[in-house]
Amino acid sequence: MMQLGMIGLGKMGANMVRRLMRGGHQCVVFDVNPEHVQRLTAEGAVGASSIDDLISRLSTPRAVWVMVPAGAATEATVELLAERLNPQDIIIDGGNSYFKDDVRRAKALSAGGIHYVDVGTSGGTWGLDRGYCLMIGGPEPVVKHLDPLLKTLAPGPGNVARTPGRDLMKGTAEDGYLYCGPAGAGHFVKMVHNGIEYGLMQAYAEGFDIFRHANSKDLPEEIRYDLNLPDIAEVWRRGSVVGSWLLDLTAAALAENPDLSSFTGAVQDSGEGRWTVMAAIEEGVQADVLTASLYTRFRSRQDHTFAEKLLSAMRYKFGGHVERPPGR
């Protein structure tokens, strides 16, 4: 079993701590909101009153996982840790950082002997029980050192049918976590993962929007259909080639509120979709679907279709993302 410091106890950070503790690991936790620390301390974590306090409670070599919003918050936290940690200590960024920032940080930290690992983390609010799909970049020996933590966070093979021919291959992919390569590789893979997610969500949203308008008065009466959208989503979950976890979440959202009246349709993008399109441009790779889905999110903040409401509903279901008012 291992010890880990966790900075950031939001929706994912807190549940990751809980999953690690379930696996027998010791977690030292800190968050700018003391109530979040107190809640996890009551559940068995070691609470820290500051980042300095957290560091003092960790045994060397220390491993500190940063799970705060990507961008300025992550940058500031990594810089603060860099000033306080010792050679051979490890900083893990589990947020949605831009992979080029990982490369820069890893190079800067290596000058002081501090290791940097980037972990693209997928699982949302369901990860506590389902586990987290982890895409990892950094020095391979350091990642191997962290393996007990990563294996606990990951879903494991579960009851997923084995891919034919996979028995001839080695590695941890079947357990739901993967070493992808040097600094930035983990977040690069997670970035494209999220770009693809945009496209998949958009395809479902547009399809169900077509269903919703199948009874339009603009159509000849003999080809007007009053379709039950919750039932269509449900039947597709059972044996259809388009079945997926996103479809499961779509079915749940439609069952709860078939007309999605509780959603405005303003769909945010968290950065990875833009970065994926930028990478495609830099590589000279065609990415029509991913690019179009990103642009649709931009437009959604101006006027809202049923498709955009469904996108917003899916984001809420898998990640607890609450719609933000226009202009925010």
Secondary structure as the mmCIF struct_conf table of DSSP 4:
data_model
#
loop_
_struct_conf.conf_type_id
_struct_conf.id
_struct_conf.beg_label_comp_id
_struct_conf.beg_label_asym_id
_struct_conf.beg_label_seq_id
_struct_conf.end_label_comp_id
_struct_conf.end_label_asym_id
_struct_conf.end_label_seq_id
STRN STRN1 GLN A 3 ILE A 7
BEND BEND1 GLY A 10 GLY A 10
HELX_RH_AL_P HELX_RH_AL_P1 LYS A 11 ARG A 22
TURN_TY1_P TURN_TY1_P1 GLY A 23 GLY A 24
STRN STRN2 GLN A 26 PHE A 30
BEND BEND2 VAL A 32 ASN A 33
HELX_RH_AL_P HELX_RH_AL_P2 PRO A 34 ALA A 42
TURN_TY1_P TURN_TY1_P2 GLU A 43 GLY A 44
STRN STRN3 VAL A 46 GLY A 47
BEND BEND3 SER A 49 SER A 50
HELX_RH_AL_P HELX_RH_AL_P3 ILE A 51 SER A 56
TURN_TY1_P TURN_TY1_P3 ARG A 57 ARG A 57
BEND BEND4 LEU A 58 LEU A 58
HELX_LH_PP_P HELX_LH_PP_P1 SER A 59 SER A 59
BEND BEND5 THR A 60 PRO A 61
HELX_LH_PP_P HELX_LH_PP_P2 ARG A 62 ARG A 62
STRN STRN4 ALA A 63 VAL A 66
BEND BEND6 VAL A 68 VAL A 68
TURN_TY1_P TURN_TY1_P4 ALA A 70 GLY A 71
HELX_RH_AL_P HELX_RH_AL_P4 ALA A 72 ARG A 84
TURN_TY1_P TURN_TY1_P5 PRO A 87 GLN A 88
STRN STRN5 ILE A 90 ASP A 93
BEND BEND7 GLY A 95 GLY A 95
HELX_RH_AL_P HELX_RH_AL_P5 PHE A 99 SER A 110
TURN_TY1_P TURN_TY1_P6 ALA A 111 GLY A 113
STRN STRN6 HIS A 115 SER A 122
HELX_RH_3T_P HELX_RH_3T_P1 GLY A 124 TRP A 126
HELX_RH_AL_P HELX_RH_AL_P6 GLY A 127 ARG A 130
STRN STRN7 CYS A 133 GLY A 137
BEND BEND8 GLY A 138 GLY A 138
HELX_RH_AL_P HELX_RH_AL_P7 GLU A 140 HIS A 145
TURN_TY1_P TURN_TY1_P7 LEU A 146 LEU A 146
HELX_RH_AL_P HELX_RH_AL_P8 ASP A 147 LEU A 153
BEND BEND9 ALA A 154 ALA A 154
BEND BEND10 PRO A 157 PRO A 157
TURN_TY1_P TURN_TY1_P8 GLY A 158 ASN A 159
HELX_LH_PP_P HELX_LH_PP_P3 VAL A 160 THR A 163
TURN_TY1_P TURN_TY1_P9 PRO A 164 GLY A 165
HELX_RH_3T_P HELX_RH_3T_P2 ARG A 166 LEU A 168
BEND BEND11 GLY A 171 THR A 172
HELX_RH_3T_P HELX_RH_3T_P3 ALA A 173 ASP A 175
TURN_TY1_P TURN_TY1_P10 GLY A 176 GLY A 176
STRN STRN8 TYR A 177 GLY A 181
BEND BEND12 PRO A 182 PRO A 182
TURN_TY1_P TURN_TY1_P11 ALA A 183 GLY A 184
HELX_RH_AL_P HELX_RH_AL_P9 ALA A 185 ARG A 212
TURN_TY1_P TURN_TY1_P12 HIS A 213 ASN A 215
TURN_TY1_P TURN_TY1_P13 LYS A 217 ASP A 218
BEND BEND13 LEU A 219 LEU A 219
HELX_RH_3T_P HELX_RH_3T_P4 GLU A 221 ILE A 223
HELX_RH_AL_P HELX_RH_AL_P10 LEU A 229 TRP A 236
TURN_TY1_P TURN_TY1_P14 ARG A 237 GLY A 239
TURN_TY1_P TURN_TY1_P15 VAL A 241 VAL A 242
HELX_RH_AL_P HELX_RH_AL_P11 TRP A 245 GLU A 256
TURN_TY1_P TURN_TY1_P16 PRO A 258 ASP A 259
TURN_TY1_P TURN_TY1_P17 SER A 261 SER A 262
BEND BEND14 GLY A 271 GLY A 271
HELX_RH_AL_P HELX_RH_AL_P12 GLU A 272 GLU A 283
TURN_TY1_P TURN_TY1_P18 GLY A 284 GLY A 284
HELX_RH_AL_P HELX_RH_AL_P13 ASP A 288 SER A 300
TURN_TY1_P TURN_TY1_P19 ARG A 301 GLN A 302
BEND BEND15 ASP A 303 ASP A 303
HELX_RH_AL_P HELX_RH_AL_P14 PHE A 306 GLY A 319
HELX_LH_PP_P HELX_LH_PP_P4 HIS A 321 PRO A 325
TURN_TY1_P TURN_TY1_P20 PRO A 326 GLY A 327
#
